Amino acid sequence: MLALSIHAVKIKDIEDIYKIVEESPGYKLTTVMPKLQENPSDSSIVYIAYTPTELIVYSKNYQKGISANSRRRDAVAMVKGQEDNIAIIIAPYGKGNDVYYIAVNPLGAIYDKMISIFGETEWDGNVKALTEETEYGWSALLIIPFNALNYGEVVWGIQICRVISKKGEMQFLFPTTSLNYIEDIAEMKLDFNYIKKDKNFNFYVMPSVRFSQEDKTNKFTWGGTIRFKQGSKSVLDITYHPDFSEVDVDMFKFDLRRLPIDYPEKRIFFTEGSNYLSMPFPLLRTRNFEKPLWGVKFFTATEKVSLISLFINDASLGNATIIRTTYNPFSSTKIGFYLMNSEIGYNLSSMDFINYYEKLKLSFSLQASKRLDNNKNLYYVAFERYEKPGLSLGVSYTSIDSFIISPFNYILIDFEGIKQVQSFLHYRYDKSSYTFMPSFIYNFIQNKFNSENIYKNYGFFVYLQTTKFPIILFSNIGASFD
């Protein structure tokens, strides 16, 4: 039976993990979907170790036939369970805090993100993965440098999840049906005296040079970023004319100023530490900073407190200051504060609260935001419960005054002057050969001032997924626009 506390083995070099594989029984994953099974036929055995500079995870994944096509980083098919993969989830400030989610498929493609109780944010760590097809299935070796993580010298949280896509099977190190990677995870103790400490202060210079052509005129732009890093917890970035080109997008074919296209944020200045900006109802879309001329960013975190501040000078939006801090009085509770001041007159304050009730597998979120320059408000409250298999439900209410939408949150917020309710309820029943799920949804948007309906969506359907294809047994979906 799996213990809740995981023992990571100290090794000198990465290659020593193979000695651990030969000498140790490792940890066997438990199948949770489609049904609970402690000894699945397609088993997974993982080995966890660490050198003074890296966390090492090796997995032996037994199965007949491999399903994987993605070769590029952060392929969505992995997180959607559309191809085989194994993921390690690390909470380096302990259970209840933000986690690093790092997955790899049999072809060696990596998917790495940050996950908080508010959702997923971009993170690209210096993670290495080695995979190999074997006679029993496939193996994976994940190498995660400690200096790529922000961590505390506390008991870490850890979870390992494997997906076998063709069977619709999910296996876990710490068996759970809630899929809550923040709370429902195991614990892992490390000897921090063995881990090599970074210097008290590290100094980095990252220059950038860009050549471009505008109206048949060659243009040369130089800039760079200076970084000061204290240990594993605090970072200060000062950037001037950084290479904020269209990351992951061909700049000769696309123009990122076309805001209706919602490109993901990939610029390092904004992605690193972006999890500390997360909140139940997001108020900032950093992609809307089209041409930052210079900026300063500072973030730090402990087991209980996080703080991030940004000062950005943008060619279109002028100067903007953003501050966000959170406090965790308990492992399952987070209180957050947000403040924004801008040169264009959009000034905002916000407070939020979120709590997770472990026994009920239920999360509660509350947020109140106010524009300080015109006293306009935004309120958000939500209850959510996710379980696979089992009962999942969610209800949220949002009230948005007029003049809340701004150049800083355009695209994130579609309507203003509205009241909105979104709800769903479904029960998932899994067997080895099929999944049966009746579902109910009810959503509407009303004009806040006269209560007239703008949009309504409601319905009930029954879904059946067999091993070969999905079937909608019954569907009664309606929608209306006024």
LINHUQUI-V498066 format. One record per residue. N is the residue number from 1. RES is the residue in three letters. SS is DSSP state (a for helix, b for strand, c for the rest). NEAR is the number of other ideal C-beta (glycine too) atoms within 10 Angstrom. Layout:
BEGIN
n & res & ss & near
N & RES & SS & NEAR
N & RES & SS & NEAR
END
This chain:
BEGIN
n & res & ss & near
1 & MET & c & 5
2 & LEU & c & 15
3 & ALA & c & 10
4 & LEU & c & 8
5 & SER & b & 11
6 & ILE & b & 21
7 & HIS & b & 11
8 & ALA & c & 18
9 & VAL & b & 15
10 & LYS & b & 13
11 & ILE & c & 18
12 & LYS & c & 8
13 & ASP & c & 11
14 & ILE & a & 17
15 & GLU & a & 10
16 & ASP & a & 15
17 & ILE & a & 20
18 & TYR & a & 13
19 & LYS & a & 14
20 & ILE & a & 16
21 & VAL & a & 17
22 & GLU & a & 7
23 & GLU & a & 9
24 & SER & c & 14
25 & PRO & c & 7
26 & GLY & c & 15
27 & TYR & b & 20
28 & LYS & b & 16
29 & LEU & c & 25
30 & THR & b & 21
31 & THR & b & 24
32 & VAL & b & 22
33 & MET & b & 22
34 & PRO & c & 21
35 & LYS & c & 13
36 & LEU & c & 13
37 & GLN & b & 16
38 & GLU & c & 12
39 & ASN & c & 8
40 & PRO & c & 20
41 & SER & c & 11
42 & ASP & c & 16
43 & SER & c & 20
44 & SER & b & 26
45 & ILE & b & 17
46 & VAL & b & 22
47 & TYR & b & 23
48 & ILE & b & 24
49 & ALA & b & 21
50 & TYR & b & 21
51 & THR & c & 21
52 & PRO & c & 13
53 & THR & c & 12
54 & GLU & b & 21
55 & LEU & b & 27
56 & ILE & b & 22
57 & VAL & b & 25
58 & TYR & b & 21
59 & SER & b & 24
60 & LYS & b & 18
61 & ASN & b & 25
62 & TYR & b & 15
63 & GLN & c & 21
64 & LYS & c & 9
65 & GLY & c & 8
66 & ILE & c & 18
67 & SER & c & 17
68 & ALA & c & 21
69 & ASN & c & 11
70 & SER & c & 19
71 & ARG & c & 10
72 & ARG & c & 10
73 & ARG & c & 12
74 & ASP & c & 19
75 & ALA & c & 21
76 & VAL & a & 9
77 & ALA & a & 17
78 & MET & a & 23
79 & VAL & a & 16
80 & LYS & c & 10
81 & GLY & c & 15
82 & GLN & c & 16
83 & GLU & c & 21
84 & ASP & c & 25
85 & ASN & b & 28
86 & ILE & b & 28
87 & ALA & b & 23
88 & ILE & b & 25
89 & ILE & b & 22
90 & ILE & b & 23
91 & ALA & b & 27
92 & PRO & c & 24
93 & TYR & c & 24
94 & GLY & c & 18
95 & LYS & c & 20
96 & GLY & c & 21
97 & ASN & c & 26
98 & ASP & c & 25
99 & VAL & b & 26
100 & TYR & b & 23
101 & TYR & b & 19
102 & ILE & b & 23
103 & ALA & b & 24
104 & VAL & b & 27
105 & ASN & c & 28
106 & PRO & c & 21
107 & LEU & c & 19
108 & GLY & c & 16
109 & ALA & c & 22
110 & ILE & b & 21
111 & TYR & b & 21
112 & ASP & b & 22
113 & LYS & b & 21
114 & MET & b & 22
115 & ILE & b & 20
116 & SER & b & 22
117 & ILE & c & 26
118 & PHE & c & 21
119 & GLY & b & 13
120 & GLU & b & 13
121 & THR & b & 20
122 & GLU & b & 19
123 & TRP & c & 22
124 & ASP & c & 16
125 & GLY & c & 17
126 & ASN & c & 11
127 & VAL & b & 22
128 & LYS & b & 15
129 & ALA & b & 20
130 & LEU & b & 13
131 & THR & b & 21
132 & GLU & b & 10
133 & GLU & b & 11
134 & THR & c & 11
135 & GLU & c & 4
136 & TYR & c & 13
137 & GLY & b & 19
138 & TRP & b & 20
139 & SER & b & 18
140 & ALA & b & 25
141 & LEU & b & 20
142 & LEU & b & 25
143 & ILE & b & 18
144 & ILE & b & 21
145 & PRO & b & 14
146 & PHE & a & 20
147 & ASN & a & 18
148 & ALA & a & 18
149 & LEU & c & 18
150 & ASN & c & 25
151 & TYR & c & 24
152 & GLY & c & 18
153 & GLU & c & 16
154 & VAL & c & 18
155 & VAL & c & 16
156 & TRP & b & 25
157 & GLY & b & 26
158 & ILE & b & 24
159 & GLN & b & 25
160 & ILE & b & 24
161 & CYS & b & 22
162 & ARG & b & 25
163 & VAL & b & 23
164 & ILE & b & 26
165 & SER & a & 18
166 & LYS & a & 13
167 & LYS & a & 19
168 & GLY & c & 18
169 & GLU & b & 23
170 & MET & b & 20
171 & GLN & b & 24
172 & PHE & b & 23
173 & LEU & c & 24
174 & PHE & c & 22
175 & PRO & c & 17
176 & THR & c & 20
177 & THR & c & 21
178 & SER & c & 21
179 & LEU & c & 17
180 & ASN & c & 20
181 & TYR & c & 22
182 & ILE & c & 23
183 & GLU & c & 20
184 & ASP & c & 19
185 & ILE & c & 26
186 & ALA & b & 23
187 & GLU & b & 17
188 & MET & b & 21
189 & LYS & b & 12
190 & LEU & c & 18
191 & ASP & c & 10
192 & PHE & c & 13
193 & ASN & c & 7
194 & TYR & c & 10
195 & ILE & c & 20
196 & LYS & c & 10
197 & LYS & c & 13
198 & ASP & c & 14
199 & LYS & c & 9
200 & ASN & c & 8
201 & PHE & c & 11
202 & ASN & b & 13
203 & PHE & b & 9
204 & TYR & b & 11
205 & VAL & b & 8
206 & MET & b & 14
207 & PRO & b & 11
208 & SER & b & 16
209 & VAL & b & 11
210 & ARG & b & 15
211 & PHE & b & 8
212 & SER & b & 12
213 & GLN & b & 9
214 & GLU & b & 7
215 & ASP & c & 5
216 & LYS & c & 5
217 & THR & b & 7
218 & ASN & b & 8
219 & LYS & b & 10
220 & PHE & b & 8
221 & THR & b & 13
222 & TRP & b & 11
223 & GLY & b & 18
224 & GLY & b & 15
225 & THR & b & 20
226 & ILE & b & 14
227 & ARG & b & 16
228 & PHE & b & 14
229 & LYS & b & 19
230 & GLN & b & 14
231 & GLY & c & 17
232 & SER & c & 20
233 & LYS & c & 17
234 & SER & b & 16
235 & VAL & b & 20
236 & LEU & b & 16
237 & ASP & b & 22
238 & ILE & b & 15
239 & THR & b & 24
240 & TYR & b & 15
241 & HIS & c & 17
242 & PRO & c & 22
243 & ASP & c & 19
244 & PHE & c & 22
245 & SER & c & 13
246 & GLU & c & 15
247 & VAL & c & 17
248 & ASP & c & 11
249 & VAL & c & 15
250 & ASP & c & 7
251 & MET & c & 12
252 & PHE & c & 9
253 & LYS & c & 7
254 & PHE & c & 12
255 & ASP & c & 11
256 & LEU & c & 17
257 & ARG & c & 11
258 & ARG & c & 8
259 & LEU & c & 14
260 & PRO & c & 6
261 & ILE & c & 12
262 & ASP & c & 9
263 & TYR & c & 15
264 & PRO & c & 11
265 & GLU & c & 16
266 & LYS & c & 15
267 & ARG & c & 20
268 & ILE & a & 17
269 & PHE & a & 22
270 & PHE & a & 23
271 & THR & a & 19
272 & GLU & c & 21
273 & GLY & c & 25
274 & SER & a & 19
275 & ASN & a & 26
276 & TYR & a & 22
277 & LEU & a & 24
278 & SER & c & 21
279 & MET & c & 25
280 & PRO & c & 22
281 & PHE & c & 23
282 & PRO & c & 15
283 & LEU & c & 21
284 & LEU & c & 23
285 & ARG & c & 18
286 & THR & a & 18
287 & ARG & a & 20
288 & ASN & a & 19
289 & PHE & c & 24
290 & GLU & c & 15
291 & LYS & c & 13
292 & PRO & b & 23
293 & LEU & b & 15
294 & TRP & b & 14
295 & GLY & b & 22
296 & VAL & b & 15
297 & LYS & b & 21
298 & PHE & b & 17
299 & PHE & b & 22
300 & THR & b & 19
301 & ALA & b & 24
302 & THR & c & 15
303 & GLU & c & 17
304 & LYS & c & 16
305 & VAL & b & 11
306 & SER & b & 26
307 & LEU & b & 18
308 & ILE & b & 21
309 & SER & b & 18
310 & LEU & b & 23
311 & PHE & b & 16
312 & ILE & b & 22
313 & ASN & b & 17
314 & ASP & b & 22
315 & ALA & c & 10
316 & SER & c & 12
317 & LEU & c & 20
318 & GLY & b & 13
319 & ASN & b & 14
320 & ALA & b & 23
321 & THR & b & 15
322 & ILE & b & 21
323 & ILE & b & 17
324 & ARG & b & 24
325 & THR & b & 16
326 & THR & b & 26
327 & TYR & b & 13
328 & ASN & b & 20
329 & PRO & b & 9
330 & PHE & b & 10
331 & SER & c & 18
332 & SER & c & 18
333 & THR & b & 15
334 & LYS & b & 27
335 & ILE & b & 14
336 & GLY & b & 23
337 & PHE & b & 15
338 & TYR & b & 20
339 & LEU & b & 15
340 & MET & b & 23
341 & ASN & b & 17
342 & SER & b & 20
343 & GLU & c & 12
344 & ILE & c & 14
345 & GLY & c & 12
346 & TYR & c & 21
347 & ASN & c & 16
348 & LEU & b & 23
349 & SER & b & 15
350 & SER & b & 20
351 & MET & b & 14
352 & ASP & b & 22
353 & PHE & b & 15
354 & ILE & b & 21
355 & ASN & b & 15
356 & TYR & b & 23
357 & TYR & b & 13
358 & GLU & c & 13
359 & LYS & c & 5
360 & LEU & c & 11
361 & LYS & c & 21
362 & LEU & b & 17
363 & SER & b & 22
364 & PHE & b & 16
365 & SER & b & 21
366 & LEU & b & 15
367 & GLN & b & 23
368 & ALA & b & 16
369 & SER & b & 22
370 & LYS & b & 18
371 & ARG & b & 19
372 & LEU & c & 14
373 & ASP & c & 13
374 & ASN & c & 13
375 & ASN & c & 9
376 & LYS & c & 17
377 & ASN & b & 12
378 & LEU & b & 21
379 & TYR & b & 16
380 & TYR & b & 20
381 & VAL & b & 17
382 & ALA & b & 19
383 & PHE & b & 16
384 & GLU & b & 16
385 & ARG & b & 18
386 & TYR & c & 17
387 & GLU & c & 17
388 & LYS & c & 17
389 & PRO & c & 19
390 & GLY & b & 15
391 & LEU & b & 13
392 & SER & b & 21
393 & LEU & b & 16
394 & GLY & b & 17
395 & VAL & b & 15
396 & SER & b & 18
397 & TYR & b & 14
398 & THR & b & 19
399 & SER & b & 16
400 & ILE & b & 24
401 & ASP & c & 19
402 & SER & c & 12
403 & PHE & c & 14
404 & ILE & c & 22
405 & ILE & c & 17
406 & SER & c & 21
407 & PRO & c & 18
408 & PHE & c & 21
409 & ASN & c & 19
410 & TYR & b & 14
411 & ILE & c & 14
412 & LEU & c & 15
413 & ILE & b & 18
414 & ASP & c & 11
415 & PHE & c & 16
416 & GLU & c & 15
417 & GLY & c & 17
418 & ILE & b & 21
419 & LYS & b & 18
420 & GLN & b & 19
421 & VAL & b & 14
422 & GLN & b & 16
423 & SER & b & 17
424 & PHE & b & 15
425 & LEU & b & 16
426 & HIS & b & 18
427 & TYR & b & 15
428 & ARG & b & 21
429 & TYR & b & 13
430 & ASP & b & 22
431 & LYS & c & 11
432 & SER & c & 12
433 & SER & c & 12
434 & TYR & b & 16
435 & THR & b & 19
436 & PHE & b & 15
437 & MET & b & 18
438 & PRO & b & 16
439 & SER & b & 16
440 & PHE & b & 15
441 & ILE & b & 16
442 & TYR & b & 15
443 & ASN & b & 16
444 & PHE & b & 17
445 & ILE & b & 21
446 & GLN & b & 19
447 & ASN & b & 14
448 & LYS & c & 17
449 & PHE & c & 11
450 & ASN & c & 6
451 & SER & c & 8
452 & GLU & c & 9
453 & ASN & b & 12
454 & ILE & b & 16
455 & TYR & b & 15
456 & LYS & b & 16
457 & ASN & b & 15
458 & TYR & b & 15
459 & GLY & b & 14
460 & PHE & b & 16
461 & PHE & b & 16
462 & VAL & b & 15
463 & TYR & b & 17
464 & LEU & b & 15
465 & GLN & b & 17
466 & THR & b & 12
467 & THR & c & 11
468 & LYS & c & 8
469 & PHE & c & 7
470 & PRO & b & 10
471 & ILE & b & 11
472 & ILE & b & 9
473 & LEU & b & 11
474 & PHE & b & 10
475 & SER & b & 11
476 & ASN & b & 10
477 & ILE & b & 10
478 & GLY & b & 9
479 & ALA & b & 10
480 & SER & b & 11
481 & PHE & b & 9
482 & ASP & c & 10
END
